[in-house]
């Protein structure tokens, strides 16, 4: 027989442990994300040698709590509280972390959206000053109802970001890892080439979603809904264009890369000239000549 009293006790202990763990990690973090409320999360900690055993033991304790909590699914404890577990990485000699806008796509159906609209209408009906909103929802419900039954839809959620790190080891370069809410920890004992956090330059690439119009729905926050067939048609057309113009696309990519290299080389040359000029203005004693 499952001892739910024990499970509740372990849960309460873990919540207290988790709060202290994340609070300590955030104080030592070299990088983190910030949500829309200004709250910091996803700590990335570069661990000095004197704290290595401490954080390894703390993560081991987290994992032990997680293993125990999995024994009590009946308690309905959200997995997101303890999964994924904190990650400790050793052997990194160079780390670069950056935050980028993220998207998430999935497949839905006409019937799912209709159910969501009806639920929203029921939820806000009777509340003061919502008549205009209800009428808008009723119009969207009519639009969705007019679609053929079981119409497939594609949803695309935006408005959030991913915090990712690329790190090198002696054996391998550019290993990618995502920071999660539970934290990411790098042992700094062989971190010879440093830790860098900042925006990553990304090339603008046209998305298939730039070619199709989302359905005019207001029920979902930060999520667009598309007709699945329209998205797939646009995807096929973009693929056909790329295949038909492969050589020109390669030439354009080469030209952009070459232009970037020239700019980089010009900057390096200008830096060298400034350094040489500075040296020339000094006498052998290292003093500026009059």
N, C-alpha and C positions, 0 to 999 in steps of 0.2 A: 504493500500500500504506500502511495506517495505521501511523503511528509511535507504538506504544503506550508506548515508553520516554519519548518527549516528553510524551505525555498524562499519564503518572504523575508526571513532574517538575512539570508545570503544576498538577496536583492538589495535590501536596505544597506548592507555593508558595502556592496559594490558601488551603489550610487554615491556614498560618502567617499569611497576610495577614488572613484572616477572623477569627481569634482576636484579633489586635491591633486590628482595626477595631471589633469588638463590645466589647472591653474598654475602648477609648477612648470609644466612644459611651455605654457604661453609666456611666462616670465623669462624663460631662457631661449625663446624662439628667435631664430635669425630671420625668419620669414613667416607669413601667415596670410590668411584671407580675412576679409571683413565683409559681413553681410549687410543687408539694406538698413538694418537697425544700428549699424556702427559697432556690432559685436565681433570680436576677433575669434577665429576658429581655424582649424587645419594647421596646427603649429608644426614648423619644421625646425628641428633642434640640431645644431652642430655640437656634438658631445665632446667636451675635453676629457683627456685621459683620467683625471681625478674623479669624473662623474660617470665613467663608463659602466662600472659595476652597479652603481646605484640605479641607472636607467634600465640596464638589462634585468635587474631583479624586479623593478617596478613593472616592466612589460611581462615578465614571467608571472607576476601576481595577477595582472590583468587577464592573462590567458587562463590561469587557474580559475578565476571567477567565471569567465566565459564558459569554460567546460562544465562547471557546476550548474550554471543558469540554463544550459541547454537540456538539463534533465527535468526541467519544469515547464514544458510547453503550455500546460494547462493554465499557468498564471498569466499568460498573454503578454509577457515582457517583450517589448519591441526589440527585434534583433539589431536594429540600428544603434542601440545603446552600447553594444559591445562588439559588433562586427562592422567593418573589418577591424581586426585587432591592430594595435600599434606595430609599426615595422621598424626594426633596427638593422641598419646596413653598415657593414664593415668593409674596409678595403678601398673606399672611394678616395681618389687622389685629386679629383676636380669635380665640382658640382655647380650646375647652373639651374636655377629654378625660375619659373615665370608663370604668370596667370594669363589665361586666354579665354575669350568668350566660348561658351560651349552650347551645343544643341543636343536634343534627344528626340529621336523619331520612333514612332511605333504605328501599328495598324489598328484601326478601330472600325466600327460599323455605323450605319445610319441608325440602327435601333439603339445603340449605346448612347449616341448623342441625343436622340429623342428622349430617352429616359432621363438623361441629365437635365435637359431643358425643363421637362415636366417637374422634376424634383425641385429645381430652382424656382419655378413659378409657384409651386405649393409653399415653398419656404418663405417667399417674400410677399405673397398675396396677403392683404390685410394690414401690412405695415404702412405707416403714413408716408406719403410722398413717394410711393413706388409705382404709381399707376402707369407713368410713362415707361418705366423699365419693364413692367409686366407686359405692356402692349408690344414693346420691342421684342421680348422673348416669345410672345405669341406669334409674331411675324416670322421669327426664326424657326419656330416649331412648324409653322405651315410650310416653309421652304424645305425643311428636312423631310417632312411627311410626304411631300411631292416627289421625292426621289424614289427610285425603284426599291422594293424590299431587299434587304441584305446588301445594299450598296457598300462597297469597301471604301474606307477613308484612310488617309495618312495624316497623322498628327505630328506636329513639330514644335517642341517646347524650346523657348529661348529665355534670355533674361538672367542667366546665371553663368558661372565661370568654373573652369577647372584649374587647380594649382598643380603643376607638374614639375618634375626635376629630371634633368639629364645628367648622368654622372659617368666618369671614366674609372676604370681600375687598370691594373697592370696588364691584365689579360684581355680586357674588352673595353670598347669605347661606346659612348652615347647610349647607355642603358637607361631606358625610360621607366619612371615610376610616378604614380599619382599620389599626392598627399590626400589623406582622408581626415575626417573629423577626429579620429583617435590619435593622430600624430604620426610624423615621420622623423626618424632619428638617424643621423649620420655620425659614425665614429670618426673623429678628426685626426687620429694618430698618424695616418699616412696622407693627410690632405695637403699635399705639397703646393698645389696650384690654385688653392683658394676656393671660396664660396661666392657665388654671384647670384643676386636676385634682381630682376628687373624685367621690363617688357621685352617680348621677343618680336622682332620684325617678321611679319608674315606677308607673303605675296598674295595679292588680291586674286581670288579665283571665283569665277562665276559659278553659282550653284544652280542645280536644277530647279530649286524653289524660286529663283529669280525669273523663271520662265512661265510660272503658273500663278494664278490668282487664288488665294485662300477663300473659303466660303465666308460670307459676312456674318460671323458669329461673335457674340460678346460674352458668352457664358464662361469661357475659359480665360484665365489670366496667364499672359505670357505664352500662349499656345495657339498656333494657327492650325486650321483643319482644311485639308485638301481632298479633292476627289482622287482616289488611288489611281484610276486609269489615266487621268490627266498627267499625274506625276510620272508615271511609267512611260507615257508617250513622249513627254519632254526629255526624259532620260535617254530614250532610244534615239531621239533626234540629235541630242548633244553628242552621243557616242558616234553616230554616223558622221557628224560634222568633223569630229576629231580624227576619225579614220581617214576621211577624204582629204583632210588638210594636214596630215601628220608632219610632212616635211616643212611646211611653212611654220607650223607651231614650234618645231624644233629650232628653226632659224631665229624665230622671235625670242625664244628662251635663251639661245646662245647670245644674241645681241644684248639682252638685258643683263646677263651674267658678265659679259665682256665690259659693258659700261660700268657695272658695279666694281669690277676689278680695276679699271682705269682710275675710278674715283678713289679707291683705296690706295693705289700706288701713288697717286698725286698727293694724297694726304701724308703718306709716309715720307715722300721726297721733301715736302715742305717742312716736315718736322726735323728731318736730318739737316736741312739747310739752316734752320733756326738754331739747332744745336751747334753746328759748325761755326756759325757767326758768333754765337756766345763765347765759344772757346777762343776764337780769334781776337776777341775784345779783351782777353785777359793776358796779363804778363806772366812770366814763368812763376811768379810768386802767388799767382791766383788772384791778383788785384786788377781791377778795371784800369785800362790805360787812360791817361788824361788826354 
